[in-house]
Amino acid sequence: METLGRVAASTADAVDFTVENVEKALHQLYYDPNIENKNLAQKWLMQAQISAQAWQFCWALLRPDKVPEIQYFGASALHTKISRYWGDIPAEQYGTLKTQLFSQIALFASGSKIVLTRLCVALASLALNMMPEAWPGAVGEMVRAFQEEGGAADGRARCLALLELLTVLPEEFQTSRLPQYRKGQVRGALGREWAAVCPLLQQLLRQPESPAPVKARALKCLSSWVLLDVPLSESEGLLEAGFAALADPELFDTAVEAIVNAISQPDSQRYVSTLLKLVPQVLQLQEQLREAVQNGDMETSHGICRIAVSLGENHSRSLLEQVEHWQSFLALVNMIMFCTGIPGHYPVNETTSSLTLTFWYTLQDDIMSFEAEKQTVYLQVYRPVYFQLVDVLLHKAQFPTDEEYASWTSDEKEQFRIYRVDISDTLMYVYEMLGAELLSNLYDKLGRLLTNAEQPTSWQHTEALLYGFQSIAETIDVNYSDVIPGLIGLIPRININNVQLADTVMFTIGALAEWLADHPVMLSSVLPLVLQALGNPDLSVSSVSTLKKICRECKYDLPPYATNIVAVSQEVLIKQIHKTSQCMWLMQALGFLLSALPVEDILRNLHSLITPYIQQLEKLADETPNPSNKLAIIHILGLLSNLFTTLDITKQEEESGDSAPPIKSTPPQTGPNPVVVVLQQVFALIQTVLSKWLNDSQVVEAVCAIFEKSVKTLLHDFAPMVSQLSEMLGQMYSTIPQASALDLTRQMMHIFASETDHFPPIKALFELVTSVTLTIFQQGPRDHPDIVDSFMQLQAQALKRKPDLFLSENLDVKAVFHCGVLSLKFPEAPTVKSTCLFFTELLPHCADVPPVGQVVQDDGKLLLLAVLEAIGGQSSRSLMDQFAEVLFCMNKHCFGLLTVWLKEALQSPGFPSSRVSNEQKDTFSQQVLRERVNKRRVKDIVKEFTLVCRGLHGTEYAAEY
């Protein structure tokens, strides 16, 4: 298609937008198998649609002899011109355009449905742009035009075309690009036009002879108009007709949508008398609902439930306050309860019950918001309802039979899991209303279930009750509850013969970890269950997370069990029962456990725990690097990292005073920290591993993680390791620079900046990694955005914690500054953010660090140019706040220089964007220079200016910004 190629290449000479070329391009778009040709056609057609020639070709494309695809493009081009380029249409042509559109819609009333809809949307857009002054009574005129006899289309087709037009009018208003002040005017005008629409819809819906398609379209039209907040009181008759339509399967879905939309409008709560009339109409649907449930008709039960829930959820407050109608509202609540407990398992046999959960939150919030006296009255009525709700929810949370569950797809199982989480959240919320009595209620049920020897119980029933306990105990402090000791006593009586039940038992014990810390005597009842479960790979997540919670919360009560816990943990680790992430959690659990032991016991346990891994690591370090031993090395290093993350003996002295029980408290340690002892022992081995794997960023990261986690946990206790670690990091980074080494350096700088004894090796390391990174910048840093990011963060940390590092003769401040300017131009947002942070830390030191002051004086204009380029459109709009902060710092700390630089920089024609005028640049400059205190204001100024620079000011994109 030479024409199209030529047009695209020359960015569209207007002469080429002819009917013939448009048809060729459409043929190419729809039928050419080559995707590049399709894309070319798409771009060209978009240009054509907005060209001045569109007014000529769009009418020609609508001719009856054209195929629907071509007619559709003609109608779309019309809509685009009217909706987006309204300002280009002379006022004297409005009338002609309106007449032409009316006649085209009349022609297409019996033609292609998609073309008809597009034409209706175009006329709707025309009406919205002309209302109210240029086309008063627009809707009335539309109704009259289509009710007139004659024309090519028959009466039914004309009626459907009119309804289509009336339906798209409010929809087009919702998505229109009208300015805000016009939106208000047009909304008001549309509200007045409802008087012309309402009687028409009422007539069509009430006439027995109206065909189903007409009624369906009338209901859709109602759905569309109620979104404009038309008064609910004026729609009473229409809603009544909507309820009547629910009996017709053809109209059911459309009627549900219309009723739900009408009831859900925020404005509808003002019409209490109408709402009260709706309640009995909803209650009359109960028979239809029950029949639908019995017949397994999920669509019908779902639709009726939506209506009941939307009335209850949106208007519970208003309806609760109508005290004389309390029985009918209670009947509605019970209807919703029926929907919550609808028979069958979600999501396989039903999908309705999940719709109701939010209603129970809303109703509870409304009841609890009443003043005390009123609340008491309502609670008398509704507490029993909420106790019933708990029973219903726990019944719905039950697993199906094993055979049925096995037949579910993985997607169905996942939906059921999420559904149970929603039920759990609801139970937790309901607890706020029912309080301790809810726990007693659950405990009594569980007790009866487990102690009734005559009646065999299903594991599903037991599991659901425990799940209820777990849901509440997970987030609510149950320490005061007198039923928890009984519950802990019942747990060992449960016949755990199923994975789901075992999982819930584990999670319930985990949820009670804080309670166990206050009642350590009960640990002996549940700990054996947890340790036994550790050996079952199916219970991996629940058993390991529960052990971790117990070790974290109860560590001072665990020394008597420590040997056993470590032995079982070692066994499951050696047998490789658990996946990697659970192994890491298990190591964290052991870290918590060991933290509470005397130092010699910690060292003994660490020795037995770590030795097998050290031996394995020694063996791996001798092997030639390959993918499988790489994974093994990373796994072992990860285990050590996670162990050192939680092994923190410094907390002993802090906590033993108040929260630790009166057992033998560990005397304050005098020797080195056990973690440091272990790190020193394995240091040489880690160096050996590194020497083989220095090229591999993942292994280097895993090594750095061990030390980073240790530094974070040990803080100043890490001091004995600083010197040798600094040396190792320097060697690593000099050989093959990696971001993780810079991050670890930053961590050490953060902690040891003020320690004169330990800082010299960190200073030497900082100077070395800075020098190496400057070399990377000379060679081309674009391939290493991660290194640049970490480097900028390190420099920012140095300026924050130890600015006198920038006084050192060994640090090339000028080069670091230039690297920063270069990094501002990187496409990666995290790198640019870190660089902006570096400059906001650097600029405040212009006065107190002479080398910084000198480089800013010499080269600060380069920084300003980079910032202005970014604001001008070179960087993502999401980064403008960061650039604004740099600009604010420049203004605050080098105001005199900035005044000169801004003037010089903005004098360049077309800089920072060809879209801004000299006046706009002057205004921007003056606004920035005026703000030396209000950072928020500078951010707003920059946001405003960047939109102007990008040609987005005043557009819908700007509104989202």
Secondary structure, 3 states (H helix, E strand, C coil): CHHHHHHHHCCCCHHHCCHHHHHHHHHHHHHCCCHHHHHHHHHHHHHHHHCCCHHHHHHHHCCCCCCHHHHHHHHHHHHHHHHHCHHHCCHHHHHHHHHHHHHHHHHHCCCCHHHHHHHHHHHHHHHHHHCCCCCCCHHHHHHHHHHCCCCCCCHHHHHHHHHHHHHHHHHHHHHCCCCHHHHHHHHHHHHHHHHHHHHHHHHHHHCCCCCHHHHHHHHHHHHHHHCCCCCHHHHHHHHHHHHHHCCCCCCHHHHHHHHHHHHHCHHHHHCHHHHHHHHHHHHCCHHHHHHHHHCCCHHHHHHHHHHHHHHHHHHHHHHHCCHHHHHHHHHHHHHHHHHHCCCCCCCCCCCCHHHHHHHHHHHHHHHHCCCHHHHHHHHHHHHHHHHHHHHHHHHHCCCCCHHHHHHCCHHHHHHHHHHHHHHHHHHHHHHHHHCHHHHHHHHHHHHHHHHCCCCCCCHHHHHHHHHHHHHHHHHCCCCCCCCHHHHHHHHHHCCCCCHHHHHHHHHHHHHCHHHHHHCHHHHHHHHHHHHHHCCCHHHHHHHHHHHHHHHHHCHHHCHHHHHHHHHHHHHHHHCCCCCHHHHHHHHHHHHHHHHCCCHHHHHHHHHHHHHHHHHHHHHHHHCCCCHHHHHHHHHHHHHHHHHHHHCCCHHHHHHHCCCCCCCCCCCCCCCCCHHHHHHHHHHHHHHHHHHHHCCCHHHHHHHHHHHHHHHHHHHHHHHHHHHHHHHHHHHHHHHCCCHHHHHHHHHHHHHHCCCCCCHHHHHHHHHHHHHHHHHHHHHCHHHCHHHHHHHHHHHHHHHHHCHHHHHCCCCCHHHHHHHHHHHCCCCCHHHHHHHHHHHHHHHHHCCCCHHHHHHHHHHHHHHHHHHHHHHHHHCCHHHHHHHHHHHHHHHHHCHHHHHHHHHHHHHCCCCCCCCCCHHHHHHHHHHHHHCCCCHHHHHHHHHHHHHHHCCCCCCHHHHHC
